[in-house]
Amino acid sequence: MSSITFIGAGNMARTIGTRAVAGGNTVEIMARDQSKADALAKALGNGTSTGEWGSVPAGDIVITAVLYAGVVSTVAEFGEALAGKTIVDISNPFNAAFDGLAHSEPTSIAQEVAKVAPADAKVFKAFNTIFRGVLENGRPDVFFAGDDLQAKADVAAFIESLGLRPMHVGGLKMAHWLEGAGLLTVGLAGNGVGHGDFALGVNEVDG
């Protein structure tokens, strides 16, 4: 099993954290508001701990469970405390109208994280194409992107421990397209599907 630190104590940290604990992983919560970290750790139970904001995370895999606008600055703030860690960005940088990405460049939050993270940190994008309700109650495929082969295996093993199927889409530059897929999911929820009780996935067809 994996050792996981969540930077952030909001809804996604609670949702993924619940599955992480159930899957036998060791979980730590960090938040600017220590009371929120303490409350989530208590709610998750099963030995979930808290860490001091900005200190070296206990987890080998660090999930940045904060709003997209704060992800890069948070990683920069932690600085060398994240040296050697696998950093997983789960954010969706949507514009105000939810019909485009907040950045106009062919980049992603995860790619911007890699620019400010320690040189030996491994950065991945994951979980951003899944609505929280589906993540709580379903068994969706989890698309993820990143470069480092060992970290790729570690992230895949963590996803499997959640009872979900990891689907690697390629290197970190594919994170831009995962953000686009997140936008596509929102568009489907508001139009063709008409609700959020679904997830994008891979359906393999026998020849």
MONOR-V678149 format. One record per pair of residues at least 4 apart in sequence whose ideal C-beta (glycine too) atoms are under 6 Angstrom apart, sorted by the first residue. I is the first residue (numbers start at 1). J is the second residue. Records with the same first field share a line. If there is no record, write none. Layout:
BEGIN
I->J + J
END
This chain:
BEGIN
1->24 + 25 + 161
2->25 + 61 + 158
3->26 + 59 + 60
4->20 + 25 + 27 + 59 + 61
5->28 + 57 + 58 + 59 + 62
6->13 + 17 + 29 + 63 + 65
7->30 + 64
8->13 + 65 + 66
9->13 + 29 + 31 + 36 + 37 + 40
11->132
12->16 + 65
13->17 + 65
14->40
15->132 + 135 + 136
16->20
17->27 + 44
19->162
20->25 + 27
21->27 + 44 + 46
23->161 + 162
25->161
27->48
28->49 + 51 + 58 + 59
29->37 + 40 + 41 + 50
30->51 + 53
31->36 + 37
32->53
37->50
38->50
41->48 + 50
44->48
51->55
54->78
56->81
57->62
61->86 + 158
62->85 + 87
63->88
64->71 + 89
66->70 + 71 + 74
68->91 + 93 + 109
70->74
71->89 + 91 + 109
72->112 + 113 + 116
75->113 + 116 + 117
76->116
78->82
80->118
82->117 + 118 + 121
83->118 + 120
84->120
85->121
86->122 + 151
87->117 + 121 + 123
88->124 + 126
89->109 + 110 + 113 + 125
90->127 + 128
91->109
92->128 + 182
93->101 + 102 + 103 + 109
94->98
95->100 + 102
98->186
101->179
106->176
107->111
108->175 + 176 + 179
110->123 + 125 + 175
111->172 + 175
113->117 + 123
114->123
117->121 + 123
122->148 + 151
124->144 + 146 + 155
125->145 + 175 + 178
126->142 + 144
128->178 + 182
129->143 + 181 + 182 + 185 + 200
130->134 + 135 + 140 + 199
131->196
134->138 + 140 + 199
140->199
141->165 + 167 + 201 + 202
142->159 + 164 + 166
143->167 + 169 + 178
144->155 + 168
145->169 + 170 + 172 + 174 + 175 + 178
146->152 + 172
147->171 + 172
156->166
159->164 + 166
167->202
169->174
170->174
185->200
187->191
188->192 + 193
189->193 + 196
193->198
END
